[in-house]
Structure formats: structure tokens, C-alpha cells
Amino acid sequence: MKKHILLLTFSLIIFAATAQTKPDSITFFLHKFEQHIGKETYRVSKTDKEIIYTSDFKFVDRGSPVPLKAELKLTPAFEPLSLKIKGNTARSATINDTITISGNQAHVKVNDSAYTQKITPLTFPIASYAPGEVQQELIRYWKNHKQPATINTLPNGTVQIKKDGEDSFTFNGKSLLLDRYTVGGLIWGNEILWTDKAGQLICLITNDAEADKLEMMLEPYEGLLPMFIAKAATYGMELFTKNTPKAIAANKVIAITGGTVIDVINSKPIPNAVVVIENGIIKKVGKVGEVTIPAGAKIIDAKGKTILPGLWDMHAHFEQVEWGPAYLAAGVTTVRDCGNEFAFINSVQGAIDNGQGIGPKILKAGIIDGKGPMALGIIQADTKEEAIKEVDRYKDNGFIQIKIYSSVKPAIVKAICDEAHRLNLTVTGHIPNGMTLQAGVDSGMDMVNHVQYVYSIMKRNKDRSINFEDSTSIAAIKFIKQHNVVIDPTVGVFEMFFRSTKDDITIMEPAFYSLPLPLQAIFKNTGSEPANAEKLKPIWDSFQKIVKVLYDNGVTIVAGTDQGFPGYSLDRELELYVQAGLTPMQAIGTATITPAVVMKMDKQSGSIEAGKNADLVIIDGDPLTNIREIRKVTTVIRAGRIYDPVALHKLVGFGK
């Protein structure tokens, strides 16, 4: 205890000092889902001509090391000279940038590409969310240049920094006053960070290259992390709602006329249809001329267009407020959040439900992991008592499902499932290490995330493809069907991991170059080297075929994405189902009525029928003829409120 107090006192003294007396080594602790997973240590050295910051950044995410090294050189006046950064920004994403500035010229090397470009005076080299020390120096640069509205960044993009206010914390029995900033342009959306009055970075709330929440905390202040997370969620929503597009409108009565309604209950189109909506509820559905349109209704002309039920993403991780508009813009009106930071997702859901945020309806699945080196997050259970406590906590906070993660001990799976079922909750998740899918289901799991767990119980050939004719494979499919197991395959995320980074990414995502630049940079480097991608192809081909085999054998399939391209990834998931052999109507069913039935919400949602919630999507095309046309969203209606997808995308940085 005395040692802790001495360290704390020493830390407070050095952080109050000027930059010239700063210690030459400082450490940030790194967290994902609040769990301490690594650290960044940076060192400072000086010569007469330059200040050199050397950062060693590393965390271990579910057993996979994510190392990164960087060197930033500045002049004695803190003007940038160079930045070298190399390593990983996520388990499957890499970075290798070298930037050297000389006068008004920058020499840039990104992976195998090298070029020289002219730069403006307000230019700073930086990369994504890490390392934190470079962001600290970016804030100093912004201050030294009179807080400009925009700073150009290298190798590309711009950044917008705003001082958003001050926050007071109680630390070691004393008041700690910190400056709060928002930083836009480094990641998708806004980061929120705090510095002390001397400019030392204390906390950074950001997202890593997998779009998972990541927090950096200056070492002595780690105990304050939950307070920073709670404040960041509140401020993020406030920032978001301040810029709500005026194009969003709520109308008491809406009539959509002339379009083709997709009847997902009977698997047929209804041409030249009318849908009447009153107070957020579908009142009538029928043919033009057979349905009376109420006087004063807002008319939406859908002639030549297709009217779909609002889409469901059954494997979301809603880890920043920007996902809300991105989902809606793609026609996704309901998501199942399969694991998140407890306080964050509660705050986001509450804001949306109370009309203080923009986004789809959120169904929360609370994640529970076991202890161990592969664990994710801080909600962990290794005993029956811990399992019951965590399930009860989720139930008390409005979660409708439990998600089991990979490090839960096999003996604890049954305890989780038993308590969940006692409370009327269902259980989904990963099949924990040391278990098979059959063992997980026998222990009480109702649903399984990811096609890999089906693949793992089937007979594999030497090239790692599946032998679908083998008795083991046949028995595996039969077991899943007989036990009514629901599968969300998430094949799109595997396509991302298995793809060759040399392939044209617009094959996967035709709107790729409309994505915000930070997302483009992440996705371009996510995948496998060409030789490895070729080796993985038999597995990838089998993953797709499994979806078709499951569907043909009557197994319930629900579409989920596990993130990917925000919003658009659900479109890709459905395209891959059609590529695997499902019809477009069957694929659309996996993202509409089927998930509604699975989540016992089919009386309120999942199809366009009188009495159901007015969650609809208008498509400028015919996805039953060409599933890719499901991307052509012109209007989204969520709970009777009309949204313009162009305005929503603009709100979160798409299309720039």
C-alpha cells in the first residue's frame, strides 16, 4: 500500500511538470470490453535538431498478439518530421507506413506503394487509433496552431479536433480536473479523450481495427476507467443527436403506393400494392384501388420499387453510436447485439428507445466468458454461483438472451443455460474450447453463432474441405435439425478473413469507396496473403455450402454479420446465401420473418402485415430478380418514422 501511494505521488508530480521535464518513459494500459489486455510504453529522446518518440504498443486479443511499433520525430518546436509505424492494428489487420516531411513535400510509403506529394502547412502524420502517444502530440500540434477546424493527415484524410469541455473526477481523495476533446477522422466516427492541464493524455476511448471498443488509460489512473466509459457513452450520444438530420420526419399517417410488397410469410410478391401506416403501426396492406388512403396521409410513391420488411442483423456488435445511422441507411431496423460493454449498450439502447438517438431496435444478448488467456471482457464466470449471478444481472437490465463465449468451462455452460431458461431467456454463442456443438446443445444452448462450429463437427477431406456424403457430416446436420438449433452463419466475416488482400475489394462491397477513409484503410489490409488465401479456399467453399445444406435440411438460419462493412455487411451476407444456392426470397426470409419468429417477436415484426410495427424498406429495384439490388435503399421507415438513407450516411461520414 505504501509503495502504491509513493508511486501515485511521484506520478502526480511528474505529470504536472512541463514537457521539458517529462519522464522519458510513460505507459498506457490497454483495455477491450474493459478488460486489461496490454500496454503501450513510449520513450522520449532529444537531440539539438529533433525530439524522438518511440512507442511499443502491444495487446493480446483472445490469445492473438497484436503488436505495433512506431517512431515519431518532431522538431524542437514540435513540428512533424517523420513517422514510421509497423505491425498489427487488429488480429487480421496490418499496417506498414513510413512518412517523411521535408518543407512542403512528404515522402510516403504505404505497404508496397511509395510516392511524393505536396502538403499544406497544417499537416500531421498519424495512423488510425494507435499509438496513443502520437494522438497526444497531435493535440499539442493543434493547440500550437491556434486550434484550426481541420488538420490534414498523412498518409491521407483529415482530422477535426474540438475541445468539448472539462470533467472533474475524484482521484486519491482529491479533485482531478481534465480537458475533454473529440477527435474525428482517425477512426470511423469520434474518439473521446481527456488530458491533464499540461497536455498529458490520461484516457482515450476509441475503437480498434476490428471495430471493437478499445480504451487507453494512463497507468496510475486505471481505476477510473468505468467512469470514463460511462461519460464517453453519454457524450457520444449527445454529439450524435446534436447533428440529427432535419430530413427525418415523423408522420401520423403514411401511405406507400404502387410498389411491390414482398410477402415473406407466403413467399410471394404483391405488385401494385398500398401500405397504410398510422401512428407507427401497419393498418392496411392491399392492392391499389382496393385500399382507402386516409385524408391527409403523407404519400410515398413507390411505383417501380420494392417494399421489404425492415431487415434484421442477428449478429451485431453495436460498439459506437455511428452504427445506428449506418444500419438504418442500409434498411436494417432491428439488430441482436451479441456482446458489448454493459454500460455502453444499455446507454445506447436507452437513448434510441427514448427518441434521443438514431438507430435500429436493439435486442441485447449479454456475453459471459470464462477466465483464462483467451477470455474476452470482464463479465466472466468459473463457478455455478458466478454464472447465476451474471445471468440474473443481465435479466434485471433488459437483456433477452445470453451469449456464451469461448473460454467458458464446459461444466459451467449448463449452469448458465439452466438459469437463463429459468428466467425465460434463450442462450446463443460460441461453442467453448474443449466442447463440441453437440455437447453445447446437450448442455442447453438454443442457438450457435458462426458456421465454423458446424464445420468442426463434420468430416473433413485432406484439403480441409467437407465431405458432405460422409456419415459423420450427415449425422451432424441431423443432430442440429432434431435439436432445433438456430444457426447464424456469419459467412461474410469469414469471406473478409479468407480473402486475398490483392483481390478487388469492391467485389465484396461495391460501395467500398464511399466508406469513410479510416474504414477503407482497415478493410484493405484485412485478409490473407494470396498464397494463404488459396490454401484457405477449400474451407471457404465448404462454409458456403454448409449454409445451403443446413437450409435444405430444415435447419433454421438467421442472417448475421459480426460487423464488417457497417450496414452493408448484411447485404453481403444475403448475397453470399444466394451465391451458396438459396433463392433471393429464401435469403430475405433469413433477415426478416425467420429472426422475428426465433426471437418470439413475429406477432409484432418481421413481415408487412396489418397490426405489425411499421418497419419497412423501399428498394429502387427488384431483389427477387437480383439480390444485389437490395442495396438500393431509397427510404427507410422505422417505427413509423421516415429516414432518408443519404442523410443518414452523410451524418456518419459516408460518401465523402
Order of alpha helices (4+ residues) and beta strands (2+ residues): alpha-beta-beta-beta-beta-beta-beta-beta-beta-beta-alpha-beta-beta-beta-beta-beta-beta-alpha-beta-beta-beta-beta-beta-beta-beta-alpha-beta-alpha-beta-alpha-beta-alpha-beta-alpha-beta-alpha-alpha-beta-alpha-alpha-alpha-beta-alpha-alpha-alpha-beta-beta-beta-alpha
